[in-house]
Amino acid sequence: SKGTSVTPDEMAEKYGADALRLYILFEAPFEDTIQWSEDRMNGTFRFLNRVWDTVLAITTAPPPPGAPESLPSAVGGDLPDNWAAMPDEAVRGLRRKVHQTIAKVTEHIENLRFNTAVSSLMILSDTLRKFVHAGGAAHPAAREAAEALALLLAPMAPHVADELWERLGGEGPLYRGPWPQSDPDLAAED
């Protein structure tokens, strides 16, 4: 009655449906009520933009000299040797984080703990961004992480995830695709 309400349509128009959906899922546990905050809404919008920029950096990175032009899907598979120079420790750390995140997000979604699932994706995104900024954009571990991130993001931000998946060379909508599987050996701490 006082004209102070905010409608979901306004926020979807301003930030996009995926950012709105992520905000609602991330703000509190499923059974709790949330206090609306446009500042925090900005946070999920910025998160999606960082994911977008990171995946774009990976998809546009030129392959190293002598390497094939394209890299096959790496999620759940073996990575090619000597694709791009990165310290083994950094590669192992990224792959460990990917497979730990797959296990965590799978469990969180099954238990309707969407806020912690989104939080786990944010942590994976930051780890991937650091790897890319350290010069690993052309490394297969970066592609593996980007593919896993797109697949795990799909239930919560389907439009962005589908677009990222297409840019990564995937085909078809992600809701029809397989869910990634965590490799316990890769997820284990040293």
DOGUSE-514223 format. One line per 2 residues: number of its first residue (from 0); for each residue x, y, z of N, C-alpha, C. Coordinates in Angstrom, 3 decimals, decimal comma, always signed. Example, Ala and Ser with C-alpha at 12.3 -4.5 7.8 and 13.67 -1.06 7.14 Angstrom:
0) +13,190:-5,690:+7,800:+12,300:-4,500:+7,800:+13,200:-3,300:+7,800 | +12,850:-2,250:+7,080:+13,670:-1,060:+7,140:+12,900:+0,030:+7,870
This chain:
0) +0,807:-1,194:+0,000:+0,000:+0,000:+0,000:+0,858:+1,270:+0,000 | +2,096:+1,161:+0,477:+2,972:+2,319:+0,546:+3,921:+2,386:-0,645
2) +3,801:+1,440:-1,555:+4,641:+1,453:-2,751:+6,098:+1,138:-2,463 | +6,378:+0,397:-1,394:+7,764:+0,079:-1,042:+8,124:-1,373:-1,353
4) +7,247:-2,105:-1,986:+7,525:-3,513:-2,268:+8,410:-3,648:-3,505 | +9,069:-4,788:-3,567:+9,907:-5,131:-4,715:+9,342:-6,419:-5,290
6) +9,032:-6,411:-6,562:+8,478:-7,617:-7,171:+9,586:-8,448:-7,807 | +9,402:-9,749:-7,849:+10,387:-10,593:-8,517:+10,585:-10,199:-9,987
8) +9,500:-9,747:-10,631:+9,614:-9,339:-12,032:+10,594:-8,187:-12,210 | +10,550:-7,224:-11,280:+11,476:-6,086:-11,357:+12,923:-6,547:-11,216
10) +13,170:-7,452:-10,284:+14,533:-7,931:-10,038:+15,017:-8,812:-11,192 | +14,124:-9,622:-11,745:+14,495:-10,448:-12,900:+14,810:-9,573:-14,099
12) +14,066:-8,496:-14,248:+14,319:-7,559:-15,351:+15,672:-6,878:-15,184 | +15,989:-6,507:-13,956:+17,219:-5,761:-13,689:+18,462:-6,664:-13,657
14) +18,357:-7,844:-13,026:+19,522:-8,705:-12,808:+19,492:-10,014:-13,588 | +18,342:-10,408:-14,064:+18,198:-11,685:-14,755:+17,575:-12,727:-13,842
16) +16,860:-13,656:-14,453:+16,155:-14,684:-13,684:+17,117:-15,590:-12,931 | +18,272:-15,902:-13,523:+19,214:-16,795:-12,855:+19,820:-16,149:-11,614
18) +20,148:-14,880:-11,682:+20,692:-14,191:-10,504:+19,637:-14,119:-9,395 | +18,401:-13,877:-9,761:+17,320:-13,843:-8,780:+17,143:-15,216:-8,141
20) +17,122:-16,239:-8,954:+16,962:-17,602:-8,439:+18,115:-17,953:-7,493 | +19,343:-17,635:-7,879:+20,495:-17,914:-7,024:+20,409:-17,145:-5,707
22) +19,983:-15,893:-5,782:+19,849:-15,094:-4,562:+18,882:-15,760:-3,596 | +17,741:-16,157:-4,087:+16,726:-16,781:-3,231:+17,257:-18,077:-2,622
24) +17,966:-18,869:-3,414:+18,496:-20,136:-2,915:+19,652:-19,936:-1,939 | +20,463:-18,910:-2,180:+21,673:-18,687:-1,393:+21,409:-17,956:-0,076
26) +20,394:-17,150:-0,029:+20,196:-16,234:+1,090:+19,972:-16,929:+2,428 | +19,302:-18,060:+2,439:+18,997:-18,729:+3,714:+18,675:-20,195:+3,445
28) +18,700:-21,022:+4,494:+18,255:-22,403:+4,319:+16,824:-22,448:+3,767 | +16,496:-23,523:+3,101:+15,232:-23,681:+2,389:+14,021:-23,385:+3,256
30) +14,069:-23,813:+4,512:+12,888:-23,680:+5,377:+12,773:-22,303:+6,034 | +13,791:-21,469:+5,931:+13,771:-20,145:+6,555:+13,160:-19,096:+5,630
32) +12,719:-18,012:+6,244:+12,289:-16,854:+5,463:+13,515:-15,972:+5,248 | +13,444:-15,125:+4,237:+14,586:-14,252:+3,965:+14,161:-12,795:+4,044
34) +15,103:-11,984:+4,411:+14,910:-10,537:+4,419:+15,508:-10,016:+3,127 | +14,711:-9,371:+2,306:+15,174:-8,911:+0,995:+16,284:-7,878:+1,130
36) +17,329:-8,026:+0,306:+18,424:-7,064:+0,272:+18,938:-6,967:-1,152 | +18,732:-5,811:-1,758:+19,204:-5,653:-3,132:+20,730:-5,679:-3,195
38) +21,392:-5,245:-2,128:+22,860:-5,322:-2,102:+23,328:-6,766:-2,215 | +22,672:-7,655:-1,487:+23,050:-9,074:-1,559:+22,643:-9,675:-2,904
40) +21,581:-9,157:-3,486:+21,183:-9,575:-4,835:+22,303:-9,248:-5,814 | +22,940:-8,101:-5,630:+24,088:-7,728:-6,460:+25,198:-8,760:-6,370
42) +25,351:-9,383:-5,199:+26,393:-10,389:-5,004:+26,228:-11,594:-5,916 | +25,005:-12,106:-6,030:+24,805:-13,262:-6,911:+24,943:-12,857:-8,371
44) +24,550:-11,629:-8,684:+24,720:-11,127:-10,055:+26,202:-11,043:-10,401 | +27,017:-10,513:-9,483:+28,464:-10,429:-9,715:+29,089:-11,822:-9,802
46) +28,610:-12,753:-8,968:+29,114:-14,131:-9,020:+28,905:-14,728:-10,408 | +27,701:-14,601:-10,941:+27,431:-15,142:-12,277:+28,302:-14,470:-13,339
48) +28,548:-13,183:-13,195:+29,420:-12,487:-14,144:+30,857:-12,994:-14,052 | +31,340:-13,263:-12,844:+32,701:-13,804:-12,684:+32,800:-15,196:-13,294
50) +31,778:-16,019:-13,067:+31,769:-17,358:-13,669:+31,803:-17,231:-15,188 | +30,982:-16,343:-15,720:+30,923:-16,128:-17,166:+32,294:-15,726:-17,713
52) +32,922:-14,733:-17,083:+34,226:-14,245:-17,543:+35,294:-15,334:-17,464 | +35,267:-16,119:-16,409:+36,264:-17,180:-16,236:+36,101:-18,252:-17,299
54) +34,871:-18,694:-17,527:+34,640:-19,725:-18,544:+34,981:-19,185:-19,934 | +34,663:-17,945:-20,207:+35,032:-17,346:-21,489:+36,547:-17,319:-21,665
56) +37,287:-17,019:-20,607:+38,747:-17,030:-20,684:+39,256:-18,423:-21,031 | +38,598:-19,441:-20,515:+39,008:-20,822:-20,789:+38,665:-21,207:-22,226
58) +37,467:-20,857:-22,674:+37,040:-21,265:-24,017:+37,765:-20,507:-25,122 | +38,307:-19,341:-24,810:+38,998:-18,561:-25,838:+40,513:-18,657:-25,735
60) +41,014:-19,405:-24,752:+42,468:-19,545:-24,608:+43,014:-20,371:-25,772 | +44,052:-19,876:-26,443:+44,628:-20,648:-27,545:+45,371:-21,864:-27,016
62) +45,311:-22,971:-27,743:+46,047:-24,153:-27,296:+47,548:-23,920:-27,425 | +48,333:-24,609:-26,606:+49,781:-24,454:-26,707:+50,288:-24,963:-28,061
64) +51,462:-24,520:-28,491:+52,008:-24,980:-29,773:+52,112:-26,503:-29,827 | +51,697:-27,057:-30,937:+51,764:-28,504:-31,152:+50,608:-29,284:-30,572
66) +49,690:-28,618:-29,870:+48,544:-29,308:-29,273:+47,396:-29,314:-30,272 | +46,484:-30,285:-30,162:+45,310:-30,280:-31,038:+44,488:-29,009:-30,831
68) +43,707:-28,658:-31,819:+42,910:-27,426:-31,768:+41,861:-27,436:-30,668 | +41,276:-28,587:-30,406:+40,224:-28,621:-29,386:+40,522:-29,714:-28,383
70) +39,928:-29,556:-27,237:+40,126:-30,468:-26,133:+38,823:-31,225:-25,899 | +38,867:-32,554:-25,831:+37,633:-33,286:-25,574:+37,129:-33,011:-24,158
72) +35,873:-33,320:-23,933:+35,296:-33,160:-22,599:+36,150:-33,914:-21,591 | +36,405:-33,279:-20,468:+37,325:-33,858:-19,499:+36,658:-34,302:-18,210
74) +35,399:-33,957:-17,995:+34,764:-34,305:-16,729:+34,712:-35,817:-16,586 | +35,315:-36,295:-15,517:+35,297:-37,713:-15,226:+36,260:-38,537:-16,065
76) +37,099:-37,893:-16,830:+38,042:-38,637:-17,657:+39,472:-38,292:-17,310 | +40,382:-38,899:-18,047:+41,797:-38,609:-17,851:+42,154:-37,352:-18,620
78) +43,081:-36,595:-18,074:+43,530:-35,377:-18,733:+44,739:-35,679:-19,605 | +44,844:-35,037:-20,770:+46,015:-35,237:-21,617:+47,271:-34,742:-20,904
80) +48,380:-35,424:-21,139:+49,654:-35,004:-20,563:+50,223:-33,833:-21,336 | +50,977:-33,006:-20,647:+51,734:-31,908:-21,260:+50,893:-30,990:-22,133
82) +49,661:-30,720:-21,741:+48,823:-29,827:-22,545:+49,239:-28,383:-22,342 | +49,383:-27,967:-21,112:+49,808:-26,603:-20,806:+50,645:-26,654:-19,534
84) +51,649:-25,841:-19,497:+52,544:-25,848:-18,342:+51,855:-25,230:-17,128 | +51,652:-26,029:-16,117:+51,142:-25,571:-14,817:+51,768:-26,492:-13,781
86) +52,083:-25,962:-12,616:+52,657:-26,829:-11,581:+51,704:-27,967:-11,226 | +52,265:-29,155:-11,064:+51,445:-30,323:-10,709:+50,622:-30,072:-9,456
88) +51,190:-29,355:-8,506:+50,497:-29,060:-7,262:+49,221:-28,243:-7,524 | +49,299:-27,269:-8,424:+48,134:-26,442:-8,756:+47,070:-27,267:-9,474
90) +47,501:-28,135:-10,376:+46,561:-28,991:-11,111:+45,866:-29,946:-10,144 | +46,637:-30,589:-9,282:+46,036:-31,508:-8,299:+45,067:-30,767:-7,387
92) +45,434:-29,556:-6,967:+44,559:-28,776:-6,091:+43,238:-28,419:-6,755 | +43,304:-28,011:-8,028:+42,063:-27,676:-8,745:+41,203:-28,913:-8,946
94) +41,813:-30,003:-9,374:+41,030:-31,223:-9,600:+40,422:-31,737:-8,299 | +41,170:-31,642:-7,207:+40,644:-32,055:-5,904:+39,415:-31,215:-5,557
96) +39,523:-29,895:-5,751:+38,399:-28,999:-5,431:+37,188:-29,317:-6,312 | +37,416:-29,617:-7,590:+36,312:-29,966:-8,493:+35,563:-31,184:-7,973
98) +36,298:-32,244:-7,652:+35,635:-33,490:-7,254:+35,049:-33,403:-5,839 | +35,663:-32,617:-4,958:+35,049:-32,370:-3,654:+33,751:-31,587:-3,813
100) +33,757:-30,614:-4,714:+32,563:-29,794:-4,938:+31,439:-30,616:-5,557 | +31,760:-31,489:-6,485:+30,724:-32,364:-7,066:+30,043:-33,152:-5,959
102) +30,845:-33,743:-5,057:+30,279:-34,535:-3,961:+29,436:-33,660:-3,028 | +29,952:-32,473:-2,678:+29,232:-31,588:-1,762:+27,923:-31,096:-2,362
104) +27,966:-30,604:-3,585:+26,758:-30,050:-4,202:+25,706:-31,142:-4,392 | +26,142:-32,320:-4,777:+25,209:-33,440:-4,929:+24,502:-33,712:-3,603
106) +25,266:-33,786:-2,527:+24,686:-34,034:-1,199:+23,782:-32,883:-0,763 | +24,234:-31,646:-0,974:+23,450:-30,493:-0,545:+22,122:-30,413:-1,289
108) +22,126:-30,672:-2,583:+20,881:-30,630:-3,346:+19,935:-31,741:-2,892 | +20,481:-32,938:-2,687:+19,639:-34,051:-2,229:+18,981:-33,742:-0,886
110) +19,668:-32,954:-0,036:+19,145:-32,614:+1,293:+18,478:-31,244:+1,334 | +18,200:-30,661:+0,165:+17,547:-29,358:+0,033:+18,298:-28,248:+0,774
112) +19,619:-28,331:+0,804:+20,456:-27,296:+1,403:+21,064:-26,475:+0,256 | +20,202:-25,744:-0,423:+20,618:-25,020:-1,622:+21,587:-23,890:-1,308
114) +21,438:-23,270:-0,139:+22,340:-22,167:+0,198:+23,781:-22,658:+0,311 | +23,997:-23,834:+0,861:+25,357:-24,356:+0,958:+25,837:-24,906:-0,386
116) +24,915:-25,352:-1,231:+25,301:-25,780:-2,580:+25,832:-24,585:-3,371 | +25,129:-23,450:-3,303:+25,581:-22,241:-3,993:+26,916:-21,785:-3,423
118) +27,067:-21,842:-2,115:+28,324:-21,458:-1,479:+29,481:-22,320:-1,979 | +29,262:-23,610:-2,114:+30,301:-24,510:-2,637:+30,673:-24,150:-4,070
120) +29,690:-23,760:-4,865:+29,972:-23,344:-6,245:+30,773:-22,048:-6,280 | +30,499:-21,160:-5,349:+31,268:-19,911:-5,278:+32,731:-20,188:-4,943
122) +32,957:-21,120:-4,045:+34,322:-21,482:-3,672:+35,041:-22,120:-4,856 | +34,376:-23,027:-5,568:+34,982:-23,638:-6,762:+35,285:-22,580:-7,811
124) +34,371:-21,655:-8,007:+34,575:-20,595:-8,985:+35,812:-19,761:-8,653 | +35,980:-19,427:-7,377:+37,163:-18,659:-6,968:+38,447:-19,447:-7,202
126) +38,434:-20,725:-6,900:+39,607:-21,568:-7,121:+39,941:-21,628:-8,610 | +38,924:-21,788:-9,436:+39,132:-21,836:-10,888:+39,652:-20,501:-11,405
128) +39,089:-19,407:-10,927:+39,550:-18,076:-11,356:+41,019:-17,868:-11,046 | +41,456:-18,267:-9,861:+42,867:-18,133:-9,484:+43,749:-18,981:-10,401
130) +43,297:-20,183:-10,736:+44,044:-21,082:-11,618:+44,190:-20,448:-13,008 | +43,104:-19,891:-13,509:+43,116:-19,248:-14,829:+44,024:-18,024:-14,816
132) +43,938:-17,209:-13,771:+44,778:-16,006:-13,685:+46,255:-16,347:-13,531 | +46,559:-17,544:-13,033:+47,954:-17,983:-12,892:+48,498:-18,538:-14,204
134) +47,705:-18,489:-15,274:+48,165:-18,947:-16,582:+47,645:-20,306:-17,001 | +46,634:-20,812:-16,309:+46,136:-22,155:-16,604:+44,897:-22,215:-17,475
136) +44,548:-21,137:-18,160:+43,310:-21,131:-18,946:+43,283:-22,218:-20,009 | +44,443:-22,552:-20,584:+44,479:-23,557:-21,652:+44,689:-24,974:-21,122
138) +44,796:-25,128:-19,818:+45,052:-26,454:-19,243:+43,751:-27,258:-19,184 | +43,826:-28,559:-19,450:+42,611:-29,387:-19,396:+41,937:-29,399:-18,027
140) +42,698:-29,195:-16,962:+42,081:-29,150:-15,631:+41,140:-27,956:-15,520 | +41,466:-26,864:-16,184:+40,574:-25,692:-16,181:+39,292:-26,016:-16,927
142) +39,407:-26,713:-18,044:+38,211:-27,096:-18,797:+37,363:-28,069:-17,977 | +37,993:-29,023:-17,327:+37,264:-29,959:-16,479:+36,491:-29,203:-15,404
144) +37,147:-28,243:-14,764:+36,496:-27,463:-13,713:+35,349:-26,622:-14,278 | +35,550:-26,019:-15,453:+34,504:-25,201:-16,073:+33,297:-26,051:-16,453
146) +33,541:-27,238:-16,988:+32,430:-28,128:-17,339:+31,665:-28,555:-16,092 | +32,401:-28,921:-15,045:+31,745:-29,323:-13,797:+30,941:-28,165:-13,214
148) +31,518:-26,967:-13,252:+30,824:-25,789:-12,734:+29,521:-25,533:-13,491 | +29,560:-25,650:-14,812:+28,343:-25,456:-15,611:+27,295:-26,521:-15,279
150) +27,724:-27,762:-15,170:+26,791:-28,849:-14,861:+26,167:-28,687:-13,473 | +26,986:-28,304:-12,495:+26,490:-28,157:-11,129:+25,629:-26,909:-10,955
152) +25,889:-25,909:-11,761:+25,129:-24,665:-11,701:+23,756:-24,798:-12,367 | +23,605:-25,773:-13,245:+22,398:-25,906:-14,071:+21,077:-25,963:-13,294
154) +20,966:-26,692:-12,205:+19,659:-26,709:-11,516:+19,284:-25,363:-10,900 | +20,289:-24,540:-10,622:+20,029:-23,290:-9,910:+20,070:-22,063:-10,814
156) +20,802:-22,132:-11,888:+20,903:-21,025:-12,848:+20,929:-21,630:-14,259 | +19,796:-22,176:-14,692:+19,790:-22,966:-15,929:+20,122:-22,201:-17,201
158) +19,741:-20,947:-17,290:+19,980:-20,207:-18,533:+21,463:-19,925:-18,726 | +22,115:-19,441:-17,692:+23,554:-19,179:-17,767:+24,313:-20,485:-17,965
160) +23,933:-21,523:-17,227:+24,628:-22,805:-17,322:+24,522:-23,392:-18,728 | +23,344:-23,337:-19,330:+23,185:-23,853:-20,697:+24,052:-23,086:-21,690
162) +24,108:-21,776:-21,536:+24,930:-20,964:-22,438:+26,415:-21,278:-22,253 | +26,846:-21,434:-21,016:+28,244:-21,787:-20,761:+28,560:-23,168:-21,324
164) +27,631:-24,088:-21,135:+27,812:-25,450:-21,638:+27,991:-25,439:-23,156 | +27,183:-24,658:-23,835:+27,290:-24,551:-25,291:+28,649:-23,969:-25,690
166) +29,106:-22,955:-24,977:+30,405:-22,351:-25,275:+31,551:-23,318:-25,007 | +31,345:-24,241:-24,065:+32,356:-25,255:-23,764:+32,311:-26,408:-24,764
168) +31,384:-26,354:-25,701:+31,292:-27,393:-26,725:+30,273:-28,469:-26,423 | +29,530:-28,316:-25,344:+28,506:-29,294:-25,001:+27,296:-29,143:-25,902
170) +26,527:-30,195:-25,981:+25,337:-30,175:-26,836:+24,093:-30,457:-26,012 | +23,031:-29,813:-26,399:+21,737:-30,051:-25,773:+21,601:-29,366:-24,434
172) +20,356:-29,227:-23,975:+20,125:-28,591:-22,682:+20,652:-29,474:-21,545 | +21,159:-28,843:-20,510:+21,782:-29,583:-19,412:+20,797:-30,401:-18,595
174) +19,528:-30,012:-18,583:+18,581:-30,789:-17,783:+18,420:-32,209:-18,328 | +18,837:-32,427:-19,552:+18,783:-33,774:-20,130:+20,112:-34,507:-19,997
176) +21,135:-33,801:-19,579:+22,469:-34,379:-19,504:+22,710:-35,136:-18,214 | +23,826:-35,841:-18,165:+24,156:-36,596:-16,954:+24,682:-35,679:-15,851
178) +24,457:-36,075:-14,624:+25,010:-35,356:-13,484:+26,462:-35,791:-13,320 | +27,373:-34,873:-13,023:+28,778:-35,278:-12,882:+28,967:-36,180:-11,667
180) +29,945:-37,057:-11,754:+30,242:-37,976:-10,665:+31,587:-37,607:-10,050 | +31,643:-37,618:-8,745:+32,881:-37,322:-8,039:+33,756:-38,564:-7,999
182) +35,033:-38,381:-8,244:+36,016:-39,455:-8,130:+36,627:-39,351:-6,734 | +36,360:-40,312:-5,854:+36,859:-40,218:-4,477:+38,376:-40,130:-4,391
184) +39,075:-40,776:-5,327:+40,531:-40,716:-5,309:+41,027:-39,298:-5,613 | +40,383:-38,634:-6,558:+40,776:-37,264:-6,880:+40,326:-36,283:-5,797
186) +39,242:-36,581:-5,106:+38,716:-35,690:-4,071:+39,481:-35,801:-2,757 | +40,223:-36,892:-2,581:+40,923:-37,131:-1,303:+42,050:-36,121:-1,090
188) +42,175:-35,692:+0,149:+43,282:-34,810:+0,519:+44,581:-35,606:+0,484 | +45,686:-34,915:+0,222:+46,997:-35,569:+0,228:+47,338:-36,051:+1,628
